Amino acid sequence: MNKKIAVLPGDGIGPEVTAVAVNALQRVAEKFNHTFTFEEGLVGACAIDATGNPFPEETLHLCQSADAILFGAIGHPKYDNDPTAPVRPEQGLLAMRKALGLFANIRPVNTFKVLADASPLKREIVEGVDFVVFRELTGGSYFGAKGRSEDRNSAYDTCTYTRDEIARITELAFTAAAKRRKKVTLVDKANVMETSRLWREVVQQYAANFPDIELELMFVDNAAMALIQNPRRFDVILTENMFGDILTDEASVITGSLGMLPSASVGSKVALYEPIHGSYPQAAGKNIANPMAAVLSAATLLETSFDLMAEGQALRNAVEEALNNGFVTVDINPTHHLGTREVGEKICSFV
């Protein structure tokens, strides 16, 4: 198989963990007789510094010509700490999602037995956790009309959704649930928000066609508590953009490390794969970032975009082998650990 992968390392630790994922993909290609071509593009703060645009046209064209996208992270303190900055790295991420039609972010949350004691939650709560979050990615308050008054003393962010936007990600969530434990939990705030009431209406109408799949309705504040009290109760969580953003970061703590969770952003065209941990600028260049989420994102890329199931499983097995042998970064074991590159080398050796 011959495939082109657009590589967008981005900011902070993005280049370091993405480099490990690329090396792992190259090792898979060698082992399974594939050819993967990698081409890098700029996005985020580094793109602003180079071009003034957080998502340059050249990067858009690169993504459109690729078979899949491997993405690192976006964000830099000089923009995070300046609320008046006219151009921000995150604008590049939103522009990329919109331009590429990436309307669904899929985040699996699984716990590894060897990391059960690394979680801040009790072992009996986190063991066996296995659910996936379907977060709508191109609607809601992140993309609605927003602004400030002339005197700068008031501001607004408009949350807007259409029936079609809700229906298309609902279909993905129910398709996934049918292959899992046949349960979908819709998370909203329908007691307060009109958009949430539209979500309930659309999802309940869709669910009526699938009587074998249980539909649970849950307010977001209750869901936030349930994720900590009993995360095993969830199978597929379906939710809007901002709620999904917050809940998936909360859920990531269950695993014991933010550096363990991959994600996929999919739509009607090319799909994008990224670790969920963000740019973590404090660790940039120090060779301490956990690359496993980036490698697991690469595994998801192989399975989802290329239908290479054995190849994806080879990467997953390699990550688990590294964990079981204690070849981990400082976030997992503060006493006995390796660097980012060294963990990557161990993973590649296990492929």
GUROMI-30217 format. One line per field, with one value per residue (C-alpha): x, y, z; residue in three letters. Coordinates in nm, 3 decimals, decimal comma, m for minus. Each point is the difference from the previous one (the first is absolute). Layout:
BEGIN
c1 <- c(X | ...)
c2 <- c(Y | ...)
c3 <- c(Z | ...)
residuo <- c(ALA | ...)
***
This chain:
BEGIN
c1 <- c(0,000 | 0,125 | m0,147 | 0,076 | m0,022 | m0,003 | 0,195 | m0,085 | 0,228 | m0,125 | 0,117 | 0,147 | 0,057 | m0,181 | 0,318 | 0,157 | m0,291 | m0,089 | 0,356 | m0,038 | m0,332 | 0,154 | 0,288 | m0,251 | m0,197 | 0,321 | 0,083 | m0,348 | 0,046 | 0,328 | m0,147 | m0,315 | 0,145 | m0,181 | 0,123 | m0,103 | 0,104 | 0,014 | m0,022 | 0,005 | m0,208 | m0,025 | m0,293 | m0,050 | 0,243 | 0,291 | m0,210 | m0,088 | 0,369 | 0,092 | m0,294 | m0,234 | m0,272 | m0,065 | m0,124 | 0,176 | m0,136 | 0,300 | m0,096 | m0,361 | 0,109 | 0,236 | m0,283 | m0,238 | 0,251 | 0,080 | m0,158 | 0,009 | 0,129 | 0,221 | m0,022 | 0,200 | m0,131 | m0,078 | 0,066 | 0,266 | 0,018 | 0,063 | m0,349 | m0,165 | 0,102 | m0,105 | m0,380 | 0,036 | 0,203 | m0,173 | 0,115 | 0,015 | 0,128 | m0,338 | m0,154 | 0,210 | m0,147 | m0,357 | 0,072 | 0,150 | m0,303 | m0,236 | 0,197 | 0,043 | m0,355 | 0,121 | m0,332 | 0,053 | 0,271 | 0,024 | 0,186 | 0,026 | 0,069 | 0,156 | 0,200 | 0,313 | 0,031 | 0,358 | m0,103 | m0,294 | 0,195 | 0,116 | m0,356 | m0,110 | m0,314 | m0,012 | 0,101 | m0,344 | m0,155 | 0,234 | 0,063 | m0,188 | m0,100 | m0,071 | m0,212 | 0,023 | m0,110 | m0,151 | 0,041 | m0,154 | 0,286 | m0,112 | m0,309 | m0,106 | 0,141 | 0,351 | m0,126 | m0,304 | m0,009 | 0,218 | 0,115 | 0,049 | m0,193 | 0,153 | 0,087 | 0,153 | m0,207 | m0,218 | 0,057 | m0,197 | 0,054 | m0,300 | m0,069 | m0,169 | m0,080 | m0,196 | m0,191 | 0,238 | 0,308 | m0,146 | m0,129 | 0,329 | 0,199 | m0,293 | 0,021 | 0,371 | m0,061 | m0,278 | 0,204 | 0,280 | m0,236 | m0,144 | 0,350 | 0,064 | m0,233 | m0,303 | m0,038 | 0,012 | 0,001 | m0,102 | 0,155 | m0,163 | m0,153 | m0,357 | m0,147 | 0,160 | 0,117 | m0,217 | 0,277 | 0,006 | m0,372 | 0,056 | 0,271 | m0,244 | m0,268 | 0,227 | 0,174 | m0,320 | m0,157 | 0,307 | 0,013 | m0,358 | 0,131 | 0,242 | m0,198 | 0,289 | 0,222 | m0,066 | m0,017 | 0,081 | m0,061 | 0,226 | 0,064 | 0,364 | 0,049 | m0,127 | 0,221 | 0,304 | m0,068 | m0,077 | 0,332 | 0,176 | m0,243 | m0,057 | 0,165 | m0,072 | m0,368 | 0,076 | 0,033 | m0,046 | m0,036 | m0,150 | 0,021 | 0,042 | 0,325 | 0,076 | m0,139 | 0,206 | 0,313 | m0,032 | m0,118 | 0,268 | 0,274 | m0,163 | m0,023 | 0,365 | 0,103 | m0,163 | 0,276 | 0,276 | 0,163 | m0,118 | 0,274 | m0,180 | m0,310 | m0,026 | m0,278 | m0,135 | m0,179 | m0,205 | m0,236 | m0,082 | 0,359 | 0,344 | 0,018 | 0,237 | 0,160 | 0,151 | 0,082 | m0,236 | 0,262 | 0,059 | 0,328 | 0,127 | 0,253 | 0,168 | 0,136 | 0,095 | 0,353 | 0,073 | m0,048 | m0,248 | m0,336 | m0,192 | m0,016 | m0,239 | m0,319 | 0,160 | 0,095 | m0,351 | m0,136 | 0,218 | m0,146 | m0,350 | 0,105 | 0,112 | m0,323 | m0,251 | 0,137 | 0,197 | m0,192 | 0,330 | m0,123 | 0,299 | 0,238 | m0,195 | m0,009 | 0,376 | 0,043 | m0,246 | 0,179 | 0,333 | m0,131 | m0,137 | 0,328 | 0,190 | m0,239 | 0,026 | 0,379 | 0,013 | 0,127 | m0,196 | 0,042 | 0,006 | m0,375 | m0,063 | 0,296 | 0,173 | 0,272 | 0,098 | m0,057 | 0,141 | m0,011 | m0,242 | 0,241 | 0,111 | m0,357 | m0,060 | 0,299 | m0,130 | m0,344 | 0,153 | 0,211 | m0,319 | m0,188)
c2 <- c(0,000 | 0,349 | 0,288 | 0,367 | 0,130 | 0,373 | 0,066 | 0,315 | 0,002 | 0,339 | 0,155 | m0,091 | m0,373 | m0,064 | m0,038 | m0,240 | m0,241 | 0,019 | m0,096 | m0,316 | m0,082 | 0,046 | m0,231 | m0,259 | 0,025 | m0,042 | m0,312 | m0,138 | 0,076 | m0,193 | m0,297 | m0,029 | 0,105 | 0,332 | 0,338 | 0,304 | 0,342 | 0,276 | 0,372 | 0,267 | 0,317 | 0,299 | 0,061 | 0,195 | 0,242 | m0,113 | 0,076 | 0,347 | 0,069 | m0,114 | 0,128 | 0,204 | m0,262 | m0,286 | m0,223 | 0,103 | m0,082 | m0,226 | m0,212 | m0,021 | m0,122 | m0,253 | m0,140 | m0,017 | m0,199 | m0,247 | m0,336 | 0,080 | 0,269 | m0,054 | 0,304 | 0,099 | 0,292 | 0,371 | 0,274 | 0,234 | 0,205 | 0,327 | m0,033 | m0,178 | 0,283 | 0,280 | 0,026 | 0,292 | m0,193 | 0,057 | m0,335 | m0,313 | m0,355 | m0,150 | 0,189 | m0,224 | m0,311 | 0,124 | 0,107 | m0,340 | m0,184 | 0,218 | m0,011 | m0,378 | m0,073 | m0,171 | m0,003 | m0,287 | m0,045 | m0,359 | m0,057 | m0,350 | m0,025 | m0,329 | m0,091 | m0,213 | m0,243 | 0,098 | 0,367 | m0,056 | 0,132 | 0,307 | 0,130 | 0,245 | m0,215 | m0,327 | m0,314 | m0,155 | 0,301 | 0,019 | m0,367 | m0,113 | 0,348 | m0,008 | 0,269 | 0,236 | 0,362 | 0,139 | 0,378 | 0,224 | 0,211 | 0,276 | 0,152 | 0,151 | 0,304 | m0,057 | 0,078 | 0,219 | 0,379 | 0,163 | 0,348 | 0,287 | 0,320 | 0,329 | 0,091 | m0,350 | m0,054 | m0,282 | m0,300 | m0,280 | m0,348 | m0,142 | m0,374 | m0,112 | m0,348 | m0,132 | m0,325 | m0,131 | 0,072 | m0,200 | m0,284 | m0,078 | m0,052 | m0,184 | m0,253 | m0,056 | m0,045 | m0,255 | m0,189 | m0,029 | m0,103 | m0,279 | m0,152 | 0,049 | m0,041 | 0,161 | 0,306 | 0,371 | 0,272 | 0,341 | 0,273 | 0,342 | 0,281 | m0,029 | 0,146 | 0,335 | 0,015 | 0,004 | m0,158 | m0,293 | m0,044 | m0,024 | m0,259 | m0,208 | 0,025 | m0,109 | m0,277 | m0,146 | m0,006 | m0,180 | m0,244 | m0,110 | m0,190 | m0,203 | m0,158 | m0,235 | 0,297 | 0,158 | 0,381 | 0,171 | 0,375 | 0,180 | 0,362 | 0,104 | 0,081 | m0,346 | m0,158 | 0,178 | m0,158 | m0,344 | m0,006 | 0,010 | m0,212 | m0,285 | 0,041 | m0,365 | 0,086 | 0,171 | m0,161 | 0,273 | 0,364 | 0,239 | 0,374 | 0,349 | 0,188 | 0,180 | m0,269 | m0,258 | 0,211 | 0,022 | m0,354 | m0,170 | 0,186 | m0,108 | m0,358 | m0,002 | 0,011 | m0,339 | m0,173 | 0,129 | 0,221 | 0,257 | m0,137 | m0,331 | 0,104 | 0,023 | 0,156 | 0,011 | 0,288 | m0,123 | 0,139 | m0,045 | 0,033 | m0,067 | m0,086 | 0,143 | m0,186 | 0,161 | m0,056 | 0,193 | 0,142 | 0,339 | 0,182 | m0,015 | 0,281 | m0,043 | m0,335 | 0,104 | m0,094 | m0,185 | m0,356 | m0,079 | m0,006 | m0,326 | m0,107 | m0,292 | 0,192 | 0,113 | m0,359 | m0,122 | 0,276 | m0,140 | m0,345 | 0,144 | 0,163 | m0,336 | m0,171 | 0,273 | 0,170 | m0,288 | m0,303 | m0,153 | m0,178 | m0,229 | 0,295 | 0,211 | m0,284 | m0,039 | 0,358 | m0,052 | m0,317 | 0,183 | 0,276 | m0,254 | m0,191 | 0,320 | 0,070 | m0,353 | 0,019 | 0,338 | 0,192 | 0,314 | 0,375 | 0,201 | 0,070 | m0,372 | m0,085 | 0,298 | m0,225 | m0,234 | 0,142 | 0,057 | 0,298 | 0,058 | m0,121 | m0,301 | m0,115 | 0,041 | m0,219 | m0,270 | 0,009 | m0,029 | m0,295 | m0,179 | 0,044)
c3 <- c(0,000 | m0,091 | 0,201 | 0,058 | 0,356 | 0,074 | 0,320 | 0,197 | 0,307 | 0,123 | 0,326 | 0,338 | 0,038 | m0,329 | m0,208 | 0,252 | 0,039 | m0,370 | m0,093 | 0,211 | m0,170 | m0,345 | 0,092 | 0,122 | m0,326 | m0,199 | 0,202 | m0,074 | m0,370 | m0,002 | 0,186 | m0,212 | m0,337 | m0,040 | m0,121 | 0,202 | m0,129 | 0,261 | m0,076 | 0,270 | 0,022 | 0,235 | 0,234 | 0,322 | 0,163 | m0,216 | m0,308 | 0,133 | 0,059 | m0,351 | m0,206 | 0,222 | m0,056 | 0,249 | m0,284 | m0,324 | m0,344 | m0,062 | 0,300 | m0,115 | m0,344 | 0,159 | 0,216 | m0,296 | m0,202 | 0,279 | 0,083 | 0,373 | 0,236 | 0,306 | 0,227 | 0,308 | 0,204 | m0,013 | 0,254 | 0,138 | 0,323 | m0,182 | m0,146 | 0,294 | 0,233 | m0,233 | m0,029 | m0,242 | m0,259 | m0,338 | m0,140 | 0,215 | m0,061 | 0,087 | m0,292 | m0,223 | 0,159 | m0,043 | m0,358 | m0,077 | 0,138 | m0,200 | m0,327 | 0,013 | 0,119 | 0,319 | 0,181 | 0,244 | 0,259 | 0,125 | 0,327 | 0,146 | 0,373 | 0,105 | 0,306 | m0,004 | 0,293 | 0,064 | 0,039 | 0,236 | 0,299 | m0,196 | m0,017 | 0,271 | 0,032 | 0,189 | m0,187 | 0,045 | m0,176 | m0,300 | m0,076 | m0,308 | m0,117 | m0,374 | m0,162 | m0,295 | m0,031 | m0,320 | 0,019 | m0,266 | m0,130 | m0,237 | 0,166 | 0,330 | 0,176 | m0,139 | m0,350 | 0,069 | m0,027 | 0,263 | 0,086 | 0,244 | 0,051 | m0,111 | 0,360 | 0,045 | 0,316 | m0,133 | m0,223 | m0,159 | m0,145 | m0,183 | 0,017 | m0,320 | m0,135 | m0,296 | m0,022 | m0,268 | 0,210 | 0,286 | m0,217 | m0,173 | 0,321 | 0,159 | m0,282 | 0,069 | 0,373 | m0,048 | m0,260 | 0,253 | 0,280 | m0,216 | m0,014 | 0,371 | 0,302 | m0,166 | 0,221 | m0,090 | 0,265 | m0,133 | 0,215 | m0,014 | 0,208 | m0,127 | 0,319 | m0,088 | m0,363 | m0,312 | m0,208 | 0,244 | m0,043 | m0,377 | 0,064 | 0,205 | m0,264 | m0,286 | 0,193 | 0,142 | m0,346 | m0,138 | 0,292 | m0,066 | m0,303 | 0,218 | 0,285 | 0,079 | 0,097 | 0,339 | m0,002 | 0,329 | 0,044 | 0,246 | 0,093 | m0,035 | 0,370 | 0,096 | m0,268 | 0,142 | 0,339 | m0,145 | m0,187 | 0,336 | 0,203 | m0,246 | m0,342 | m0,087 | m0,044 | m0,333 | m0,342 | m0,263 | 0,108 | m0,254 | 0,061 | m0,142 | m0,054 | 0,326 | 0,230 | m0,188 | 0,027 | 0,377 | 0,071 | m0,208 | 0,187 | 0,326 | m0,125 | m0,101 | 0,366 | 0,055 | m0,194 | 0,226 | m0,261 | m0,250 | m0,224 | m0,060 | m0,194 | m0,379 | m0,203 | m0,353 | m0,172 | m0,293 | m0,261 | m0,363 | m0,124 | 0,144 | 0,373 | 0,259 | 0,292 | 0,309 | 0,367 | 0,226 | 0,238 | m0,160 | m0,052 | 0,364 | m0,065 | 0,340 | m0,121 | m0,353 | m0,099 | 0,325 | m0,131 | 0,280 | m0,183 | m0,021 | m0,369 | 0,050 | m0,083 | m0,325 | m0,084 | 0,087 | m0,225 | m0,277 | 0,071 | m0,034 | m0,328 | m0,139 | 0,105 | m0,089 | m0,311 | m0,155 | 0,133 | 0,114 | 0,310 | 0,061 | m0,042 | 0,246 | 0,250 | m0,035 | 0,123 | 0,284 | 0,108 | m0,011 | 0,226 | 0,248 | m0,007 | 0,082 | 0,288 | 0,138 | m0,005 | 0,173 | m0,302 | 0,078 | 0,036 | 0,322 | 0,005 | 0,055 | 0,222 | 0,169 | 0,142 | m0,285 | m0,345 | m0,347 | m0,233 | m0,286 | m0,268 | 0,203 | 0,062 | m0,372 | m0,079 | 0,234 | m0,164 | m0,347 | 0,116 | 0,118 | m0,330)
residuo <- c(MET | ASN | LYS | LYS | ILE | ALA | VAL | LEU | PRO | GLY | ASP | GLY | ILE | GLY | PRO | GLU | VAL | THR | ALA | VAL | ALA | VAL | ASN | ALA | LEU | GLN | ARG | VAL | ALA | GLU | LYS | PHE | ASN | HIS | THR | PHE | THR | PHE | GLU | GLU | GLY | LEU | VAL | GLY | ALA | CYS | ALA | ILE | ASP | ALA | THR | GLY | ASN | PRO | PHE | PRO | GLU | GLU | THR | LEU | HIS | LEU | CYS | GLN | SER | ALA | ASP | ALA | ILE | LEU | PHE | GLY | ALA | ILE | GLY | HIS | PRO | LYS | TYR | ASP | ASN | ASP | PRO | THR | ALA | PRO | VAL | ARG | PRO | GLU | GLN | GLY | LEU | LEU | ALA | MET | ARG | LYS | ALA | LEU | GLY | LEU | PHE | ALA | ASN | ILE | ARG | PRO | VAL | ASN | THR | PHE | LYS | VAL | LEU | ALA | ASP | ALA | SER | PRO | LEU | LYS | ARG | GLU | ILE | VAL | GLU | GLY | VAL | ASP | PHE | VAL | VAL | PHE | ARG | GLU | LEU | THR | GLY | GLY | SER | TYR | PHE | GLY | ALA | LYS | GLY | ARG | SER | GLU | ASP | ARG | ASN | SER | ALA | TYR | ASP | THR | CYS | THR | TYR | THR | ARG | ASP | GLU | ILE | ALA | ARG | ILE | THR | GLU | LEU | ALA | PHE | THR | ALA | ALA | ALA | LYS | ARG | ARG | LYS | LYS | VAL | THR | LEU | VAL | ASP | LYS | ALA | ASN | VAL | MET | GLU | THR | SER | ARG | LEU | TRP | ARG | GLU | VAL | VAL | GLN | GLN | TYR | ALA | ALA | ASN | PHE | PRO | ASP | ILE | GLU | LEU | GLU | LEU | MET | PHE | VAL | ASP | ASN | ALA | ALA | MET | ALA | LEU | ILE | GLN | ASN | PRO | ARG | ARG | PHE | ASP | VAL | ILE | LEU | THR | GLU | ASN | MET | PHE | GLY | ASP | ILE | LEU | THR | ASP | GLU | ALA | SER | VAL | ILE | THR | GLY | SER | LEU | GLY | MET | LEU | PRO | SER | ALA | SER | VAL | GLY | SER | LYS | VAL | ALA | LEU | TYR | GLU | PRO | ILE | HIS | GLY | SER | TYR | PRO | GLN | ALA | ALA | GLY | LYS | ASN | ILE | ALA | ASN | PRO | MET | ALA | ALA | VAL | LEU | SER | ALA | ALA | THR | LEU | LEU | GLU | THR | SER | PHE | ASP | LEU | MET | ALA | GLU | GLY | GLN | ALA | LEU | ARG | ASN | ALA | VAL | GLU | GLU | ALA | LEU | ASN | ASN | GLY | PHE | VAL | THR | VAL | ASP | ILE | ASN | PRO | THR | HIS | HIS | LEU | GLY | THR | ARG | GLU | VAL | GLY | GLU | LYS | ILE | CYS | SER | PHE | VAL)
***
